[in-house]
Amino acid sequence: MAVAQFSKAADRLNLDPNVRKRFVVPKRALMVSVPIKMDDDRIEVFNGYRVHHDYTLGPSKGGIRYHPDVNLGEVCALAMWMTWKCGLMGLPFGGAKGGINCDPTKLSNHELQRLTRRYTAEIIQFIGPDIDVPAPDVGTNEQIMAWIMDTYSQLKGYSVPEIVTGKPVTIGGSLGRTEATGRGVVYCLMEAFKHLKTDPAGRTAAIQGFGNVGANAARILHEEGCRVIAVSDVKSGVHNPKGLDIPALLDHVSKTRYVEGFSGGDRIDNAALLELPCDVLIPAALSKQITEENASRISCRILVEAANGPTTPEADAILLDKGVFLIPDILANAGGVTVSYFEWVQDLQNFFWKEKEINEKLQEIMGSAFQNVLQLSLKEKVDMRLAALMLSIKKIAQAKLERGIFP
Ligand code: NAD
């Protein structure tokens, strides 16, 4: 999917064939076995990965995913998308991604900590503040970033907060990072409303995934006066056409971990949620949720890809035909990596910014990236995904050609 999207943009750009050859494969890929002692004294061996797709513009950057579907191919695709995302936002990073094939919900806190520390030790030559800077993704959070920072620092012999982003504020994390991806999703959506001359007040939204990104997007949308009519997680979803009481739902999830059992709406499954008639659909869980099979039944006006790769290329074509305005993942969810960049800069300078300053800088960067993509899409008469990829790939390819080839 990542290569198909890239190839379409490369064709349109008439990209230098030598650069093209290089971009379809990662720069480096590392597979590690991660043996840990389980709580019952058994040794279990997990498969871990870290992939650097490109580092033309600076150290590589990307999240670490803990999920049972993690495999080398998926990590490579996610790393490639990170390259385009950083290029599009004008950040001095290349793309990377990592992950461990595991089900974090079935591991105890002690097991998760041992897994994280051993994985960090296994990939230690591969990461570093000037080499590759990890961050949270599906199944990982601030606590896991804190363990990575601590393990790396213990092995180096001094504190290195700038080794990861998305860590707790007490150890050098940035204000606003936890909610940054969800906030960026909403900033993009507000730009889209402006472009489509639509008043956000009272507009309906359905959100698949109620983790870091989905829950924060829901909260901020609710504060902006939109009506969030449905949300779901891995177990089930909840639907209320009048609009869900999002603060009450967040409270319920903080106590029970899942959306299930929330009394403020009717139960809905993930497939039905995606097909609800609504103004805005926000997939904020996993990839390949909108496919050739269900795309014709999607009935939203705007689709904001908060997740990475939620729409397949076949579904893209169907949605375009239906006139859905799609904000692609490399733009829509780039708020996270943008504030991760702010965190890295603050750590390197040992000088920390106020939350207001962070949100204002984020809004400015997201707003101008959205406008750049929109203007190119109107000028070239291409969809927003193709425009976003063209902008980013052109820029990184030019940088590559200017650097030349070694030796
Ligand atoms: P998370 O682990 O915090 O939350 C994931 C959510 O998806 C949970 O509510 C989970 O229950 C739900 N989910 C899992 N499987 C599902 C399924 N089959 N159907 C429906 N829901 C399911 O993860 P996150 O950090 O919120 O990431 C969500 C998406 O956003 C991912 O695609 C990730 O790559 C992308 N993303 C995250 C960040 C970030 O800063 N965290 C940045 C950019 C992109």
Residues whose N, C-alpha, C, O or C-beta is under 5 A from the ligand:
A	BS01	NAD	P136 D137 V138 G139 T181 G209 F210 G211 N212 V213 G214 S232 D233 V234 N270 A284 A285 L286 A306 A307 N308 N333 G336
